[in-house]
Amino acid sequence: MNIVFSSDDNYAPFLGIAIISLLESNNRNEEKRYKEPIVFYILDMNISKRNKTLIDKIVHQHNCQINYLDTIEIHDYLENKVKLAVRSLATYYRLFLPTLLPQNINKVIYMDCDSIINSSLKELWEEDVEGYDIAGVLDVISVDKKMSVGLNPTDSYVNAGMLLINLKQWRSVNMEQQMMNFINMHDGKVIYHDQGTINGVCLKKKVIHPKFNAMTPIFVLNRRQILDYHSLDDYYSDIELKEAKSNPIFCHLTPYFTDRPWVKGNHHPLTKLYNSYQKQTPWKNVQFTKPSKTLEPWVKWLFWLAPYRVFIRTLRFLQWFRLKTWLRQLVSN
């Protein structure tokens, strides 16, 4: 099983916590356990020698392998050849996995570090992706975001925080060059950056059960509320969402009306589970406090204090009022 993460030194503790959650979860159930070697590949963005030593110790204690992939050449290529409107080029490194990884690797699981793995990945790894570019879980994305990357309203758009990638397919169609062409065609301003690029170029997607990328929305909203808040016509069924919530395999700790579990004062439903894994790492006493900037603090407080109907009506009224005020100022100027 080939696992890919991407991290700099600031995120190295979260990488370590994600890795130990994966390894411990794999050994929890003998029937579900993946018994072949697990090999980690880390897109290395200057992780310190100290943190690498700590991460290596975790991996080797579980008789697994870890490799750090140098991204300097990819960084230089992106800087010189591709129009990018982002502060950090690192978000695009994973688009070059066919080049960065050994050529005999035909399939990988890519995961973001803001995650914990709650069960064996054996079932995910054994998903058949023959004829597909990627397999992933549908994101709660609006129609306009889909259309911004050339998709139709009914096309599948997956969250790129966890992807089962068919590298054999990527190499056969020169997916790297297709993605670079796509980014340049959009003048480097692809909405959601690498995720938008992957969805806009990888048109052969296999949609899999939400338990393989259980994102924060399914833990804080029910299906009806997800459809309402994101103006969606359809999403996973109630049964699938309840299964994913009850028995998630990959937990993607995205900020969504709450900060991530490691932020002081967060309301994330998986904080207790996250802390249980953090306590097993060398970073067990580290307190991470930097909050997310995705939402204003009053929006988070309103969500947790008010019933959903009150919250959504208040939020939409304020959004309408702000738009009206902005238009009035635009006209007056």
Buried (B, 14 or more C-beta within 10 A) or exposed (E): BBBBBBBBBBBBBBBBBBBBBBBBBBEEEEEBEBEEEBBBBBBBBEBEEEBBEBBBEBBEEBEBEBEBBEBEEBBEBBEEEBEBEBEEBBBBBBBBBBBBBEEEBBBBBBBBBBBBBBBBBBBBBEBEBEEBBBBBBBBBBBBEBBEBBBBEEEBBBBBBBBBBBBBEBBBEEEBBEBBBEBBEEBEBEBBBBBBBBBBBBBEBBBBBBBBBBBBBBBBBBBBEBBBBBBEBEEBBEEEBBBBBBEEBBBBBBBBBBBBBBBBEEBBBBBBEBBEEBBEBBBBEEEEBEEBBEEBEEEBBEBBEEBEBEEBBEBBEEEEEEEEEEEEEEEEEE
